[in-house]
Structure formats: C-alpha cells, structure tokens
C-alpha cells in the first residue's frame, strides 16, 4: 500500500512537472508521513468504535511504516526547539501561532507529529 501511495503521488505530480518526474526523497517522506497519520487516525476511530481487531491490524501496519520515517523527537526536544523558534521570532501570544508554526515545522522534517507540535506551541504561547 505504501508503494502504491508513493506511485500515486508521483503520477499526480507528473501532470504538472513532466512525464519523467520522480519524487524527491523529501516528497516521498511527506507521502509516508501522511500515510502514517492516516493509520493513526484509523487506530483512534477503530478503538473508539470498540473494534480492537481492526485497530490491531492498523497498529501492525503503522509499525512497518514507521521504519521508513525518521526517528520521532521526544516532547522535551520539541519543546526546546519550539522555545528557540519563539525566541527567534519574538512571538508573544496565540495571535503569533501561525508565524511560529510556519517557522518551526520545516525544522522537524517528519521527525515530529504536527498535532503534538501544535499542542506544544499552543501551550508555550497560551
């Protein structure tokens, strides 16, 4: 399924970038991270619905997908990086959250869940 998702994205981009276009490593990483996020959402949905059998299957697939992703940063590492970005940008309140997120997300490059980063930024600015 993962290979299929990567090829699907490649074909989609070929219509804009030429018939011989191949995904860069960063683009492939984005596809893999997106697929992992879908699996996490499925796990949550199946768990809420009491379908542990389906959630277990999704967890196994997620374990395989995670082998292709960079090692995820800990919450402490994320908090430190977010703190550094807040200091660099001079952000002071939740109004500056978009600016901070825009500056911080490229630094993580798939090594942190966007939802967790959002949570940390919100707590530091709030």
C-alpha positions in Angstrom: 0.0 0.0 0.0 2.8 2.4 0.8 4.5 1.8 -2.6 1.1 2.4 -4.2 0.7 5.7 -2.3 4.1 6.9 -3.4 3.5 6.0 -7.1 0.1 7.6 -6.9 1.7 10.9 -5.8 4.4 10.6 -8.4 1.8 10.1 -11.2 -0.2 13.1 -9.9 2.9 15.3 -10.0 3.9 14.2 -13.5 0.9 16.0 -14.9 2.5 19.3 -13.7 6.2 18.5 -13.8 6.7 16.3 -16.8 6.2 12.7 -17.7 9.6 11.6 -16.4 9.2 13.2 -13.0 10.2 11.2 -9.9 9.6 12.1 -6.3 12.4 13.6 -4.3 13.3 12.0 -1.0 11.5 14.8 0.9 8.4 14.4 -1.2 8.4 10.6 -0.6 8.9 11.2 3.1 5.9 13.5 3.1 3.8 10.8 1.5 4.9 8.2 4.0 4.3 10.6 6.9 0.8 11.3 5.6 0.1 7.6 5.3 1.3 7.1 8.8 -1.1 9.9 10.0 -4.0 8.1 8.3 -3.1 4.9 10.1 -3.1 6.7 13.4 -6.5 8.2 12.7 -7.8 4.8 11.8 -6.5 3.3 15.0 -8.3 6.0 17.0 -11.5 5.5 15.1 -11.4 1.7 15.5 -10.6 1.9 19.2 -13.4 4.3 19.8 -15.8 2.0 18.0 -14.6 -1.0 20.0 -13.1 -2.7 17.0 -9.8 -3.8 18.6 -9.2 -6.4 15.9 -9.1 -3.7 13.2 -7.1 -1.4 15.4 -4.5 -4.1 16.0 -4.2 -4.6 12.2 -3.7 -0.9 11.7 -1.1 -0.8 14.5 0.9 -3.5 12.8 0.9 -1.6 9.6 1.9 1.6 11.4 4.9 -0.2 12.9 6.0 -1.1 9.4 5.5 2.4 8.1 7.4 3.9 11.0 10.5 2.0 9.9 10.7 4.4 6.8 10.3 7.6 8.8 12.9 9.4 10.8 13.1 8.8 14.5 10.4 10.9 16.2 11.6 13.6 18.6 10.5 13.5 22.2 8.2 16.1 23.7 11.1 17.6 25.5 13.1 18.0 22.3 10.1 19.6 20.6 9.5 22.0 23.5 13.2 23.1 23.3 13.0 23.7 19.5 9.7 25.5 19.8 11.1 27.7 22.6 14.1 28.6 20.4 11.8 29.5 17.5 9.5 31.6 19.7 12.6 33.5 20.9 13.9 33.9 17.3 10.5 35.2 16.0 9.6 37.3 19.0 6.2 35.6 19.3 4.3 36.6 22.4 0.7 35.3 22.2 -1.6 32.9 20.4 -2.0 35.5 17.7 1.5 34.7 16.6 0.9 30.9 16.5 0.7 30.8 12.7 4.1 32.5 12.4 5.7 30.1 14.9 4.2 27.0 13.2 5.4 28.2 9.8 8.9 28.7 11.1 9.1 25.5 13.2 7.6 22.8 11.0 10.3 22.8 8.4 12.9 22.2 11.2 11.2 18.9 12.1 11.0 17.4 8.6 8.9 14.4 9.5 10.6 13.9 12.9 7.6 15.2 14.9 3.8 14.9 14.7 2.3 18.1 13.7 -0.5 17.7 16.2 2.0 17.4 19.0 4.0 20.4 17.7 0.7 22.4 17.6 -0.1 21.4 21.1 3.4 22.5 22.4 3.3 25.8 20.5 -0.2 26.5 21.9 0.9 25.7 25.5 4.0 27.9 25.2 2.2 30.9 23.7 -1.0 30.5 25.8 
